[in-house]
């Protein structure tokens, strides 16, 4: 399997695990369970970041710079809703 495809698949799986750990953290009924899920979530987020950084360094996960005007429009939109 090509490295790019394999890393993309792993990144998708890790993102899914982040989602599960986040929901486990939110829905925890005791401090101990909450702490366990939160620790696992932190670990998954670190893993996701390392994979993303590696893919980005190889040009496999290009990111586009957002236009300043679009950012300003979104800021304005949400500042009016408060």
Secondary structure as UniProt FT lines:
FT   HELIX           3..27
FT   HELIX           31..57
FT   TURN            58..59
FT   HELIX           68..79
//
